[in-house]
Amino acid sequence: MLFWTYWTISCLVFALVAKDLFQTADWRRQLSAGVVLIPLLLRILLLK
């Protein structure tokens, strides 16, 4: 149960950051979103 809750919250955060990344034209915001997005994506993919 805890695993699925953590996984769901991680996916929602990933989706929000990805949305922000694709909607902005400011490279600084894209870079900061990418810094959050890449480790979060790796964490989601490596959880089994």
CHARMM-style PDB file with segment names, atoms N, HN, CA, C and O in Angstrom:
ATOM      1  N   MET     1       0.828  -1.192   0.000  1.00  0.00      PROA
ATOM      2  CA  MET     1       0.000   0.000   0.000  1.00  0.00      PROA
ATOM      3  C   MET     1       0.873   1.258   0.000  1.00  0.00      PROA
ATOM      4  O   MET     1       0.634   2.194  -0.763  1.00  0.00      PROA
ATOM      5  N   LEU     2       1.882   1.262   0.863  1.00  0.00      PROA
ATOM      6  HN  LEU     2       2.077   0.502   1.482  1.00  0.00      PROA
ATOM      7  CA  LEU     2       2.772   2.415   0.941  1.00  0.00      PROA
ATOM      8  C   LEU     2       3.539   2.603  -0.361  1.00  0.00      PROA
ATOM      9  O   LEU     2       3.767   3.731  -0.799  1.00  0.00      PROA
ATOM     10  N   PHE     3       3.935   1.489  -0.979  1.00  0.00      PROA
ATOM     11  HN  PHE     3       3.749   0.573  -0.624  1.00  0.00      PROA
ATOM     12  CA  PHE     3       4.648   1.561  -2.250  1.00  0.00      PROA
ATOM     13  C   PHE     3       3.792   2.236  -3.315  1.00  0.00      PROA
ATOM     14  O   PHE     3       4.278   3.107  -4.037  1.00  0.00      PROA
ATOM     15  N   TRP     4       2.529   1.846  -3.420  1.00  0.00      PROA
ATOM     16  HN  TRP     4       2.134   1.139  -2.833  1.00  0.00      PROA
ATOM     17  CA  TRP     4       1.652   2.419  -4.447  1.00  0.00      PROA
ATOM     18  C   TRP     4       1.362   3.885  -4.179  1.00  0.00      PROA
ATOM     19  O   TRP     4       1.243   4.673  -5.117  1.00  0.00      PROA
ATOM     20  N   THR     5       1.246   4.258  -2.925  1.00  0.00      PROA
ATOM     21  HN  THR     5       1.342   3.617  -2.163  1.00  0.00      PROA
ATOM     22  CA  THR     5       1.044   5.669  -2.581  1.00  0.00      PROA
ATOM     23  C   THR     5       2.258   6.492  -2.989  1.00  0.00      PROA
ATOM     24  O   THR     5       2.119   7.552  -3.600  1.00  0.00      PROA
ATOM     25  N   TYR     6       3.445   6.003  -2.651  1.00  0.00      PROA
ATOM     26  HN  TYR     6       3.558   5.142  -2.155  1.00  0.00      PROA
ATOM     27  CA  TYR     6       4.678   6.694  -3.019  1.00  0.00      PROA
ATOM     28  C   TYR     6       4.819   6.783  -4.538  1.00  0.00      PROA
ATOM     29  O   TYR     6       5.194   7.829  -5.066  1.00  0.00      PROA
ATOM     30  N   TRP     7       4.522   5.696  -5.234  1.00  0.00      PROA
ATOM     31  HN  TRP     7       4.218   4.846  -4.805  1.00  0.00      PROA
ATOM     32  CA  TRP     7       4.642   5.653  -6.688  1.00  0.00      PROA
ATOM     33  C   TRP     7       3.672   6.633  -7.335  1.00  0.00      PROA
ATOM     34  O   TRP     7       4.040   7.332  -8.279  1.00  0.00      PROA
ATOM     35  N   THR     8       2.440   6.693  -6.842  1.00  0.00      PROA
ATOM     36  HN  THR     8       2.141   6.125  -6.075  1.00  0.00      PROA
ATOM     37  CA  THR     8       1.429   7.604  -7.387  1.00  0.00      PROA
ATOM     38  C   THR     8       1.833   9.058  -7.176  1.00  0.00      PROA
ATOM     39  O   THR     8       1.727   9.869  -8.096  1.00  0.00      PROA
ATOM     40  N   ILE     9       2.292   9.393  -5.980  1.00  0.00      PROA
ATOM     41  HN  ILE     9       2.378   8.735  -5.232  1.00  0.00      PROA
ATOM     42  CA  ILE     9       2.722  10.765  -5.698  1.00  0.00      PROA
ATOM     43  C   ILE     9       3.921  11.135  -6.564  1.00  0.00      PROA
ATOM     44  O   ILE     9       3.992  12.252  -7.077  1.00  0.00      PROA
ATOM     45  N   SER    10       4.859  10.214  -6.731  1.00  0.00      PROA
ATOM     46  HN  SER    10       4.802   9.307  -6.315  1.00  0.00      PROA
ATOM     47  CA  SER    10       6.028  10.478  -7.576  1.00  0.00      PROA
ATOM     48  C   SER    10       5.618  10.725  -9.022  1.00  0.00      PROA
ATOM     49  O   SER    10       6.153  11.622  -9.673  1.00  0.00      PROA
ATOM     50  N   CYS    11       4.681   9.941  -9.525  1.00  0.00      PROA
ATOM     51  HN  CYS    11       4.247   9.212  -8.996  1.00  0.00      PROA
ATOM     52  CA  CYS    11       4.212  10.137 -10.901  1.00  0.00      PROA
ATOM     53  C   CYS    11       3.503  11.477 -11.064  1.00  0.00      PROA
ATOM     54  O   CYS    11       3.669  12.142 -12.086  1.00  0.00      PROA
ATOM     55  N   LEU    12       2.724  11.876 -10.077  1.00  0.00      PROA
ATOM     56  HN  LEU    12       2.589  11.336  -9.247  1.00  0.00      PROA
ATOM     57  CA  LEU    12       2.044  13.171 -10.151  1.00  0.00      PROA
ATOM     58  C   LEU    12       3.037  14.327 -10.142  1.00  0.00      PROA
ATOM     59  O   LEU    12       2.883  15.284 -10.900  1.00  0.00      PROA
ATOM     60  N   VAL    13       4.048  14.243  -9.294  1.00  0.00      PROA
ATOM     61  HN  VAL    13       4.173  13.465  -8.678  1.00  0.00      PROA
ATOM     62  CA  VAL    13       5.080  15.287  -9.263  1.00  0.00      PROA
ATOM     63  C   VAL    13       5.821  15.320 -10.591  1.00  0.00      PROA
ATOM     64  O   VAL    13       6.100  16.395 -11.120  1.00  0.00      PROA
ATOM     65  N   PHE    14       6.143  14.148 -11.132  1.00  0.00      PROA
ATOM     66  HN  PHE    14       5.917  13.274 -10.701  1.00  0.00      PROA
ATOM     67  CA  PHE    14       6.807  14.057 -12.427  1.00  0.00      PROA
ATOM     68  C   PHE    14       5.965  14.729 -13.511  1.00  0.00      PROA
ATOM     69  O   PHE    14       6.493  15.473 -14.337  1.00  0.00      PROA
ATOM     70  N   ALA    15       4.660  14.468 -13.507  1.00  0.00      PROA
ATOM     71  HN  ALA    15       4.232  13.864 -12.836  1.00  0.00      PROA
ATOM     72  CA  ALA    15       3.773  15.057 -14.510  1.00  0.00      PROA
ATOM     73  C   ALA    15       3.709  16.579 -14.377  1.00  0.00      PROA
ATOM     74  O   ALA    15       3.712  17.287 -15.384  1.00  0.00      PROA
ATOM     75  N   LEU    16       3.651  17.084 -13.152  1.00  0.00      PROA
ATOM     76  HN  LEU    16       3.649  16.508 -12.334  1.00  0.00      PROA
ATOM     77  CA  LEU    16       3.604  18.536 -12.954  1.00  0.00      PROA
ATOM     78  C   LEU    16       4.891  19.211 -13.411  1.00  0.00      PROA
ATOM     79  O   LEU    16       4.852  20.271 -14.036  1.00  0.00      PROA
ATOM     80  N   VAL    17       6.026  18.601 -13.100  1.00  0.00      PROA
ATOM     81  HN  VAL    17       6.058  17.740 -12.592  1.00  0.00      PROA
ATOM     82  CA  VAL    17       7.306  19.180 -13.516  1.00  0.00      PROA
ATOM     83  C   VAL    17       7.447  19.113 -15.031  1.00  0.00      PROA
ATOM     84  O   VAL    17       7.928  20.064 -15.647  1.00  0.00      PROA
ATOM     85  N   ALA    18       7.036  18.002 -15.640  1.00  0.00      PROA
ATOM     86  HN  ALA    18       6.646  17.229 -15.139  1.00  0.00      PROA
ATOM     87  CA  ALA    18       7.110  17.877 -17.096  1.00  0.00      PROA
ATOM     88  C   ALA    18       6.207  18.902 -17.774  1.00  0.00      PROA
ATOM     89  O   ALA    18       6.580  19.481 -18.794  1.00  0.00      PROA
ATOM     90  N   LYS    19       5.030  19.128 -17.217  1.00  0.00      PROA
ATOM     91  HN  LYS    19       4.726  18.658 -16.388  1.00  0.00      PROA
ATOM     92  CA  LYS    19       4.115  20.134 -17.762  1.00  0.00      PROA
ATOM     93  C   LYS    19       4.767  21.513 -17.728  1.00  0.00      PROA
ATOM     94  O   LYS    19       4.713  22.252 -18.710  1.00  0.00      PROA
ATOM     95  N   ASP    20       5.377  21.856 -16.607  1.00  0.00      PROA
ATOM     96  HN  ASP    20       5.421  21.256 -15.809  1.00  0.00      PROA
ATOM     97  CA  ASP    20       6.063  23.141 -16.473  1.00  0.00      PROA
ATOM     98  C   ASP    20       7.226  23.231 -17.454  1.00  0.00      PROA
ATOM     99  O   ASP    20       7.475  24.288 -18.034  1.00  0.00      PROA
ATOM    100  N   LEU    21       7.930  22.134 -17.635  1.00  0.00      PROA
ATOM    101  HN  LEU    21       7.728  21.276 -17.164  1.00  0.00      PROA
ATOM    102  CA  LEU    21       9.086  22.107 -18.528  1.00  0.00      PROA
ATOM    103  C   LEU    21       8.680  22.399 -19.968  1.00  0.00      PROA
ATOM    104  O   LEU    21       9.386  23.121 -20.672  1.00  0.00      PROA
ATOM    105  N   PHE    22       7.569  21.854 -20.409  1.00  0.00      PROA
ATOM    106  HN  PHE    22       6.997  21.267 -19.837  1.00  0.00      PROA
ATOM    107  CA  PHE    22       7.166  22.016 -21.801  1.00  0.00      PROA
ATOM    108  C   PHE    22       6.388  23.301 -22.064  1.00  0.00      PROA
ATOM    109  O   PHE    22       6.262  23.710 -23.218  1.00  0.00      PROA
ATOM    110  N   GLN    23       5.865  23.945 -21.025  1.00  0.00      PROA
ATOM    111  HN  GLN    23       5.967  23.613 -20.088  1.00  0.00      PROA
ATOM    112  CA  GLN    23       5.052  25.142 -21.243  1.00  0.00      PROA
ATOM    113  C   GLN    23       5.839  26.446 -21.183  1.00  0.00      PROA
ATOM    114  O   GLN    23       5.328  27.486 -21.600  1.00  0.00      PROA
ATOM    115  N   THR    24       7.044  26.419 -20.683  1.00  0.00      PROA
ATOM    116  HN  THR    24       7.459  25.574 -20.343  1.00  0.00      PROA
ATOM    117  CA  THR    24       7.794  27.658 -20.518  1.00  0.00      PROA
ATOM    118  C   THR    24       8.850  27.805 -21.612  1.00  0.00      PROA
ATOM    119  O   THR    24       9.370  26.817 -22.130  1.00  0.00      PROA
ATOM    120  N   ALA    25       9.152  29.042 -21.948  1.00  0.00      PROA
ATOM    121  HN  ALA    25       8.730  29.845 -21.527  1.00  0.00      PROA
ATOM    122  CA  ALA    25      10.199  29.310 -22.933  1.00  0.00      PROA
ATOM    123  C   ALA    25      11.483  29.790 -22.251  1.00  0.00      PROA
ATOM    124  O   ALA    25      12.503  29.984 -22.912  1.00  0.00      PROA
ATOM    125  N   ASP    26      11.431  29.980 -20.940  1.00  0.00      PROA
ATOM    126  HN  ASP    26      10.602  29.823 -20.403  1.00  0.00      PROA
ATOM    127  CA  ASP    26      12.590  30.470 -20.194  1.00  0.00      PROA
ATOM    128  C   ASP    26      13.550  29.316 -19.927  1.00  0.00      PROA
ATOM    129  O   ASP    26      13.174  28.331 -19.292  1.00  0.00      PROA
ATOM    130  N   TRP    27      14.775  29.429 -20.403  1.00  0.00      PROA
ATOM    131  HN  TRP    27      15.081  30.229 -20.919  1.00  0.00      PROA
ATOM    132  CA  TRP    27      15.726  28.318 -20.282  1.00  0.00      PROA
ATOM    133  C   TRP    27      16.111  28.044 -18.839  1.00  0.00      PROA
ATOM    134  O   TRP    27      16.459  26.913 -18.503  1.00  0.00      PROA
ATOM    135  N   ARG    28      16.056  29.069 -17.966  1.00  0.00      PROA
ATOM    136  HN  ARG    28      15.774  29.988 -18.240  1.00  0.00      PROA
ATOM    137  CA  ARG    28      16.394  28.837 -16.551  1.00  0.00      PROA
ATOM    138  C   ARG    28      15.344  27.974 -15.862  1.00  0.00      PROA
ATOM    139  O   ARG    28      15.676  27.112 -15.049  1.00  0.00      PROA
ATOM    140  N   ARG    29      14.087  28.209 -16.188  1.00  0.00      PROA
ATOM    141  HN  ARG    29      13.817  28.910 -16.848  1.00  0.00      PROA
ATOM    142  CA  ARG    29      13.031  27.374 -15.610  1.00  0.00      PROA
ATOM    143  C   ARG    29      13.092  25.972 -16.185  1.00  0.00      PROA
ATOM    144  O   ARG    29      12.829  25.003 -15.472  1.00  0.00      PROA
ATOM    145  N   GLN    30      13.436  25.841 -17.469  1.00  0.00      PROA
ATOM    146  HN  GLN    30      13.649  26.628 -18.048  1.00  0.00      PROA
ATOM    147  CA  GLN    30      13.565  24.516 -18.064  1.00  0.00      PROA
ATOM    148  C   GLN    30      14.710  23.748 -17.415  1.00  0.00      PROA
ATOM    149  O   GLN    30      14.592  22.549 -17.161  1.00  0.00      PROA
ATOM    150  N   LEU    31      15.813  24.435 -17.147  1.00  0.00      PROA
ATOM    151  HN  LEU    31      15.909  25.409 -17.353  1.00  0.00      PROA
ATOM    152  CA  LEU    31      16.959  23.786 -16.513  1.00  0.00      PROA
ATOM    153  C   LEU    31      16.618  23.336 -15.093  1.00  0.00      PROA
ATOM    154  O   LEU    31      16.952  22.220 -14.695  1.00  0.00      PROA
ATOM    155  N   SER    32      15.956  24.202 -14.336  1.00  0.00      PROA
ATOM    156  HN  SER    32      15.684  25.109 -14.660  1.00  0.00      PROA
ATOM    157  CA  SER    32      15.598  23.821 -12.966  1.00  0.00      PROA
ATOM    158  C   SER    32      14.578  22.685 -12.959  1.00  0.00      PROA
ATOM    159  O   SER    32      14.635  21.809 -12.096  1.00  0.00      PROA
ATOM    160  N   ALA    33      13.654  22.692 -13.905  1.00  0.00      PROA
ATOM    161  HN  ALA    33      13.608  23.404 -14.606  1.00  0.00      PROA
ATOM    162  CA  ALA    33      12.695  21.586 -14.001  1.00  0.00      PROA
ATOM    163  C   ALA    33      13.403  20.298 -14.397  1.00  0.00      PROA
ATOM    164  O   ALA    33      13.060  19.228 -13.896  1.00  0.00      PROA
ATOM    165  N   GLY    34      14.380  20.384 -15.281  1.00  0.00      PROA
ATOM    166  HN  GLY    34      14.659  21.254 -15.689  1.00  0.00      PROA
ATOM    167  CA  GLY    34      15.133  19.202 -15.687  1.00  0.00      PROA
ATOM    168  C   GLY    34      15.953  18.619 -14.554  1.00  0.00      PROA
ATOM    169  O   GLY    34      16.107  17.402 -14.456  1.00  0.00      PROA
ATOM    170  N   VAL    35      16.484  19.493 -13.689  1.00  0.00      PROA
ATOM    171  HN  VAL    35      16.359  20.482 -13.769  1.00  0.00      PROA
ATOM    172  CA  VAL    35      17.266  19.025 -12.541  1.00  0.00      PROA
ATOM    173  C   VAL    35      16.379  18.215 -11.591  1.00  0.00      PROA
ATOM    174  O   VAL    35      16.845  17.257 -10.974  1.00  0.00      PROA
ATOM    175  N   VAL    36      15.122  18.588 -11.474  1.00  0.00      PROA
ATOM    176  HN  VAL    36      14.743  19.366 -11.975  1.00  0.00      PROA
ATOM    177  CA  VAL    36      14.187  17.840 -10.636  1.00  0.00      PROA
ATOM    178  C   VAL    36      13.668  16.610 -11.374  1.00  0.00      PROA
ATOM    179  O   VAL    36      13.487  15.548 -10.778  1.00  0.00      PROA
ATOM    180  N   LEU    37      13.433  16.760 -12.656  1.00  0.00      PROA
ATOM    181  HN  LEU    37      13.580  17.623 -13.140  1.00  0.00      PROA
ATOM    182  CA  LEU    37      12.772  15.716 -13.439  1.00  0.00      PROA
ATOM    183  C   LEU    37      13.634  14.476 -13.637  1.00  0.00      PROA
ATOM    184  O   LEU    37      13.128  13.359 -13.524  1.00  0.00      PROA
ATOM    185  N   ILE    38      14.898  14.640 -13.925  1.00  0.00      PROA
ATOM    186  HN  ILE    38      15.308  15.547 -14.017  1.00  0.00      PROA
ATOM    187  CA  ILE    38      15.760  13.490 -14.236  1.00  0.00      PROA
ATOM    188  C   ILE    38      15.929  12.556 -13.033  1.00  0.00      PROA
ATOM    189  O   ILE    38      15.723  11.352 -13.189  1.00  0.00      PROA
ATOM    190  N   PRO    39      16.296  13.050 -11.834  1.00  0.00      PROA
ATOM    191  CA  PRO    39      16.396  12.113 -10.703  1.00  0.00      PROA
ATOM    192  C   PRO    39      15.056  11.476 -10.329  1.00  0.00      PROA
ATOM    193  O   PRO    39      15.005  10.313  -9.929  1.00  0.00      PROA
ATOM    194  N   LEU    40      13.972  12.248 -10.463  1.00  0.00      PROA
ATOM    195  HN  LEU    40      14.013  13.192 -10.788  1.00  0.00      PROA
ATOM    196  CA  LEU    40      12.658  11.699 -10.151  1.00  0.00      PROA
ATOM    197  C   LEU    40      12.284  10.595 -11.126  1.00  0.00      PROA
ATOM    198  O   LEU    40      11.739   9.568 -10.722  1.00  0.00      PROA
ATOM    199  N   LEU    41      12.571  10.798 -12.397  1.00  0.00      PROA
ATOM    200  HN  LEU    41      13.014  11.633 -12.724  1.00  0.00      PROA
ATOM    201  CA  LEU    41      12.296   9.769 -13.397  1.00  0.00      PROA
ATOM    202  C   LEU    41      13.111   8.515 -13.120  1.00  0.00      PROA
ATOM    203  O   LEU    41      12.586   7.405 -13.210  1.00  0.00      PROA
ATOM    204  N   LEU    42      14.374   8.675 -12.790  1.00  0.00      PROA
ATOM    205  HN  LEU    42      14.800   9.576 -12.717  1.00  0.00      PROA
ATOM    206  CA  LEU    42      15.209   7.515 -12.467  1.00  0.00      PROA
ATOM    207  C   LEU    42      14.689   6.777 -11.240  1.00  0.00      PROA
ATOM    208  O   LEU    42      14.690   5.547 -11.205  1.00  0.00      PROA
ATOM    209  N   ARG    43      14.249   7.521 -10.244  1.00  0.00      PROA
ATOM    210  HN  ARG    43      14.248   8.520 -10.273  1.00  0.00      PROA
ATOM    211  CA  ARG    43      13.718   6.886  -9.037  1.00  0.00      PROA
ATOM    212  C   ARG    43      12.454   6.095  -9.353  1.00  0.00      PROA
ATOM    213  O   ARG    43      12.279   4.982  -8.856  1.00  0.00      PROA
ATOM    214  N   ILE    44      11.567   6.664 -10.183  1.00  0.00      PROA
ATOM    215  HN  ILE    44      11.710   7.567 -10.587  1.00  0.00      PROA
ATOM    216  CA  ILE    44      10.335   5.960 -10.541  1.00  0.00      PROA
ATOM    217  C   ILE    44      10.648   4.702 -11.345  1.00  0.00      PROA
ATOM    218  O   ILE    44      10.067   3.645 -11.102  1.00  0.00      PROA
ATOM    219  N   LEU    45      11.565   4.818 -12.299  1.00  0.00      PROA
ATOM    220  HN  LEU    45      12.038   5.677 -12.496  1.00  0.00      PROA
ATOM    221  CA  LEU    45      11.874   3.672 -13.157  1.00  0.00      PROA
ATOM    222  C   LEU    45      12.620   2.568 -12.421  1.00  0.00      PROA
ATOM    223  O   LEU    45      12.467   1.394 -12.760  1.00  0.00      PROA
ATOM    224  N   LEU    46      13.422   2.919 -11.423  1.00  0.00      PROA
ATOM    225  HN  LEU    46      13.546   3.872 -11.148  1.00  0.00      PROA
ATOM    226  CA  LEU    46      14.212   1.914 -10.725  1.00  0.00      PROA
ATOM    227  C   LEU    46      13.455   1.225  -9.595  1.00  0.00      PROA
ATOM    228  O   LEU    46      13.925   0.220  -9.061  1.00  0.00      PROA
ATOM    229  N   LEU    47      12.286   1.753  -9.223  1.00  0.00      PROA
ATOM    230  HN  LEU    47      11.904   2.569  -9.657  1.00  0.00      PROA
ATOM    231  CA  LEU    47      11.474   1.070  -8.214  1.00  0.00      PROA
ATOM    232  C   LEU    47      10.808  -0.133  -8.852  1.00  0.00      PROA
ATOM    233  O   LEU    47      10.195  -0.027  -9.914  1.00  0.00      PROA
ATOM    234  N   LYS    48      10.928  -1.255  -8.211  1.00  0.00      PROA
ATOM    235  HN  LYS    48      11.425  -1.341  -7.348  1.00  0.00      PROA
ATOM    236  CA  LYS    48      10.318  -2.469  -8.773  1.00  0.00      PROA
ATOM    237  C   LYS    48       9.453  -3.133  -7.733  1.00  0.00      PROA
ATOM    238  OT1 LYS    48       8.849  -4.171  -8.003  1.00  0.00      PROA
TER     239      LYS     48
END
